[in-house]
Amino acid sequence: EVRLLESGGGLVQPGGSLRLSCAASGFTFSNYAMSWVRQAPGKGLEWVSALSGSGDNTYYADSVKGRFTISRDSSRNTLYLQMNSLGAEDTAVYYCAKHRSRSATNCNNYWGQGTLVTVSS
Amino acid sequence: DIQMAQSPSSLSASVGDRVTITCRASQGISNFLAWYQQKPGKAPEILMYAASTLESGVPARFSGSGSGTDFTLTISSLQPEDVATYYCQNYYSAPITFGQGTRLEIK
C-alpha cells in the first residue's frame, strides 16, 4: 500500500524558513517522480515543485523559484522541500504527491494528507 | 505557461442527474490531462488520466473525454458521495497547472 506522510509544517514568521518532509512507503521510491502541491485556505490547488525519479531534473513554479528547493533522499525514501524567505502568500496546506512514472510531467496517482504551513507574525 | 479554465465554478444537481464539467487549455496538450476529486478536508484523489482512462477503483459512472484543448468530465448518475470539488490538471509540460476547480453540490 502506497503511503505518503508529510511533516514539518507549522507557524513561521515572515522571512523565515521551514523544511517539509514526506516519508514514502509501499513503492520503489527512486522509480517515481515526486511533487509538492499546495492549497491556500479556501483556494484551489497550486503545483509548487517537482523532482524526477532520477533526481536529475527539478521544476519550480515561478512563485517559489529561487526561494524553495526540492530534494530527495532515496536511502530514506523521503522527499523534502526547503522553503526560505517565506511570506504570507505561502500560507497553505502542502501536499506531497507521487507521479505515475519517473517523469515529473505526469499526473499524480497518490497524495499525502498534507501539512499546514502558516506564515504570520 | 499553459492556463486551464474550468467551468462552471460551481454546480448544484439532483441525485441521479447527469453532470458535466469542462476544462479548456490555453494551448493544445494532446491528452495529457487528469481529473481529481477533493472532498472537504481531504487530499485530492485521482479520477482519470490521459483524458479518458479511469483510475483503478473509480466508479464507472465517471467518464472523461477530449483532446487538444477541450476536455470534459461526466458523472452519468450523480450520487450523494460525489459532493466534492473537481480539478483538471495539465501535465503536458512544466509547469504543471490546475484548473480553478468546480464545486459540486447536491440540490
Interface residues (C-beta under 8 A of the other chain):
Chain A: S35 V37 G44 L45 E46 W47 A50 Y59 Y60 A61 D62 Y95 R100 A104 T105 N106 C107 N108 N109 W111 G112 Q113 G114
Chain B: D1 F32 A34 Y36 Q38 K42 A43 P44 E45 I46 Y49 E55 T85 Y87 Q89 Y91 Y92 S93 A94 P95 I96 T97 F98 G99 Q100 G101
